[in-house]
Amino acid sequence: MGRSEANDRARLLLARYLGQLAERGEREIYVSEEAARALREGLGAGCSAAAAVAGADAPAPSAEAPSRRERGAALKEGLRAVSSDGANGSTKARPAAVEAAAGEKEEPPAGSVTQTKQPKEPPTADRPEPEIVDVTLAFTTAGAAPDMFSGASPLETCKSMSDLEKIASTCESCELAGGRNSVVFGVGNASARLMFIGEAPGRDEDLQGIPFVGKAGQLLNKILDAAGIERDDVYIANIIKCRPPNNRTPLTSEIEACILYLAKQVEFIKPKIICTLGLPATQTLLGIRESMGSMRGKLYRSRDLRVIPTYHPAAALRDPKYKRPIWDDFLLIKREYERE
């Protein structure tokens, strides 16, 4: 089999697969520029090979080779699938910045197409504003959390971030205090316009006493860099300050025992924008018990504070499908940040 025939066979399989996705109702199909170019070249030149494709996962070859007209129709259908959602027929592609931020790019198996369904396009100058939802934040700095201290809380008279950190360093309000190496208070610019709030410290954070220094933190750094935001200019914290056993999700009692520290941090920093990373942080701040997918892509407004939820960077490390929505959310964060 010549090289040209092999290319034709691979191109035809790709076109048929895209056509099947389009028939199933897929409206956003992401392929590499190389694959899109191969489809366009095949559409212009036509294919001269049979439809059989080598490989264990490939469909069985047909007994009769498809005609030139059939091959051309398959290519056209595949090309329409690639271009169906673009006004000018341009190919949708996952942003290079997200791929770079997440590490090595995953190579799809032969004959497959990497795709990501995305309900909302990233906001830009030529696209409408995101949906704005007015909310009241679910925590307050007016008093101590339930059962946080016996008697008067020292936080009621706390006047600075340094005082707050000293108080947090000796906190024993919940059982997590017994298993920690460090209280992971927070890090960054204490006058930051942009604040990131995650869920809880992990193993690396517990050992170093600094939030987001493990693999998820390294990915966050790369995404910030790709978005043109300096980590030293923002403030990063978690809803709880001690690591839960085996990195499990914090219990409600643990959040209640620790949330006032976060509330005081927000009070002292006075950020204009808060990005919540992951479902526990988002639900805790907004008091909305919905899925992450339904909450992200919106801008939540509490007086002059804006909250933008997105998936935790660890989600993108577990599953590449979260890269695109995270990047879209960071484009919104970047735009709001630059408005300040």
N, C-alpha and C positions, 0 to 999 in steps of 0.2 A: 504494500500500500504506500503510495506516495505521500509526501508531506502535505501537499495541497488537498488530497482526498481526506486525510486525517483532520485537517482544519475544517473542511466542509462538514464532516460528520459531527465534530464537536459543536460547530456553529448551529447546525440544524437541531441538535439535541437541546441546546440552550434556548433556541427560538421556540421549540415546542413546549418546553417547560414554562417559559414566560407566558406563552399563550394559554396554557392550562391555568396558571395563576390568575390571568385576566378573566377567564371564564368563571372562576370561582368567586369573582367579585373583588379581588385585590386591586386597590387603587393606588398604592404606593409601593413600588418595587425598586429596591436599591441594588444597583450592579456597579461593578468597577468600570472606569472609563475604557479599559482595554476590552472588556466584554461588549460594551456598547459600540465601540469602534468596529469590533469584529462583526457584529450584527449589521451595521451600516455597510461595511465593505461587502458582506455576503449578499445584501439586498441589491447592491449595485452590480455585482459581477455574476450573481447566481451561483448555485452549488452544483457540483458535478459528481458528487459521491453518493453512495447508497446511504440509507438511514442507520445502518448498524453502527454501534459504538462499542468498543472494547471496554471491559471493566465489570467487576462483580455486581456493582450497584446499578449498572446501566440497563435499560429495557432490552428485552430480547430483540434481535434484529428481525425485521419483517421479511417474509419470504420473497416479496416483490419490491424492488427498489422504487422509491417514489419518483414521480415524474418531475420535470423541471418546474412545471406550474405548481405542483404540490409543495415543492421545496420553497419556491418563491412565496407562496401563501403562508407557509409556516414562519418564514423569516419576517414577513410583513406583520404578522400577528404578534410575534415576539417583540419587534421594534415598537409596535403600538403600545404594548404592555410597558415597555421601558419608558415611553414618552407620554403615557396617557394622562399624567397629572400635571404636566408642564405646559404652560400656555404657548411656549415657543418650541416645544418638542425637546427640551434639554433633558439630560439624564440626571435623575436624582442620585446623589452619592453621599455616603457617610463622610462628615467633615474630617479632613486629614488631621486637624488638631486633636480630635478626640482619639483617633487611632494612635497618634504619637503619644498622647498622654497615658493611654492604657498599656503601653509597652509594645511588644512585638505584635504585628498584625496577624490575626488568625487567617490561615489560608483555607478557603472552602474546599471540600472534596471535589474531585473531577466531576464535571457534569452538573454541579449545583450552583445556586445563586445565593449570595448573602443578601438577605432582605431584612428590613426593619419597618414595622408599621408605626406610623407616628401621627397622632390625631391633629396636632397643631404644628404649623410652621413657625420657626423662630421669628420673633418680631423684628422688623427692620423698618427703615424709613418709608418704604412703599407698602407696608402691611399695616393692618389696623392694630390699635392698642390691645393688649391682653385684657381679659375680663378682670374687672376690679371688684373685690368683695370687701365691704366694710365689716370689721370684726372688732370685738373687745378681747384683748389678750386674756388667756385663761389663768394667768398668775398675777399677783399683786405684791407690791413691796410694803403694803400698809401694816402687815403684822406677820408673826411667825407662822410657819406651816404647822398643821395639827401635830401635836405631840413632839414638836421639834426640841423644845427645852422645857424643863420644869421651872416655873417662875418666869420672870422677865427675860426676854431674849436680848443678848448683847448686840444683835444686829439692829435693834431699834435705835441705838446710839452710835452705830458705825458710821464714820464720816469719810472714809477713803477706801480705795481698792486695796491698799497695803494692809489696812486694818482688817478688811474683810478676808483677805487671804490668810492672815494670822489666825483668825477665828476658825476658818475652814480647816486649817491644818491640824487642829486638835478635835475636830468634830467626831462624836461617837453616837450620833443620833439614830443610826440603824446598824444592822448586823454586818454590813459591808466593811465597817471600820476594822473589824477583827481580822480580815483576810487581806488587807491592802498592804502594799509596799509604800505607796505614795498617795497623797491627795492630789489629784490632777485638777488644779484650780482653773487655769486658763492661761493664754499667752497672746501677746500681740500689742497693738497700739491701744492704749487705754482711752484714747479720744477718737477711736476709729469711726468712720462713717458707715462701714460695712462690717457686720458681725456674722460669724458662722457658728451655728449651734448644732452639735451632734448628739449622739445618744449616750455613750458612756466610754470610759477609757478601756483600751484593750491591754494585752500583755506588755507590749513595748511602752505604751503610755504609762502604765502602772510602774514599770521599772525606772523610767526616766522622769516621771512627774510632769510631762508635757503632752498636751493633747495632739492627736493626729501626727504621730511620728512613725507609725508602722507603715505597712504597705498601702492602706487606704489613705493615710496622710501623705505619702509620697505621690500617690495619684492625684490627690487634691492639689498639691504643689504644682504638678505639671499642668493641670487644667487651669489653675490661676495664671500660670505663666503664659499659656496659650491665649488666655483672655486678656492679657496685658494688665493684670492686677498683682501688685506686690504683696506677698504674704506678710511682710513686716508692717504693711499699712492697714491690715485688718486685725480683728480680734477673733480668737477661736476658743470655744468652750463647749462643754457638754451639759446635758440636763442633770446628770449626777456626776459627782466628783471622784467616786471610788469604783474600781473595777468589779463587776458582778462575776461570780464564779463561772468559769468556762465561757465567758463573754455572752452569757444569756441576756435576754431582754430584761431591763430593770423592772422590778415589781412596783405596783402602784404605791405601796407603803414607802419604798425607797425613794421614789420620785417626790412624794409629799414631804419626806424628811429632808430633802436636799434642794428643792426648787427655790427656796427663798434666797439661797446663795446666787443662783442664776438671776433671779429677779433684781437683786441688788447690783449685780454686775451690769445689767442692762440700764439700771437707773444711773449708775456712775458714768458709764461709757456714753450713753445717749446716742446710739447709732441711728442713722437714718434708714438703713436697710438691714434686715436680718434674713439670712438664708438658713433655713432649717434643713438639715441633712438626714433624711430617713423618716420613716413613719412615726416612731416614738417621739422624736423631737417635734415633728410637725403637729401631731395630735396634742401634745402637751402644751405647746404655745397657743395654738388656735382653739383648742377645746372642741375640735370637729372630729367626729369619729367616722371618717370616710377613708377610702383607699387612697394610696399615694398617687395612683394613676388619675383619679378624679380630682385631686387637689393641686397637683403640679400644673404648670402652664398658666396659673392665675396669679394675680397680684393682690395680696390681702393688705388692707389698709386699716391701721388703728391710729387715728388722729394723724400726726405727721410721720409715723413710723410705717414702713412698708415691709411685709414679710413675703419672701419668695421661697416656696418649698421645692425641693428636688430630692432625687434618690440619693442615698448614702453612697459615697465612692466605692465602698466595699461591694455594693450590688454590681457595679460594672466589672469588678474583678471576678465575681462569680459567674456573670452572664453578660456577654458583649451586647445583648440587645438593649441594655440600659445606657450605653454610651451616647447614643443619639439624643434621647430626651434630656440627659444630664447636660450635654453641650448646648442644646436649645435653651435650657433654663439659665445656663451661664451667660448666654448672649443677652437674655433679658436682664440678668444681674448687672452685666457690664454696661448696658444702656442706661439703667437707672442709676448706677454708680457714677457714670460720667455726667449725668444730669446734675449731680450735686456739685 
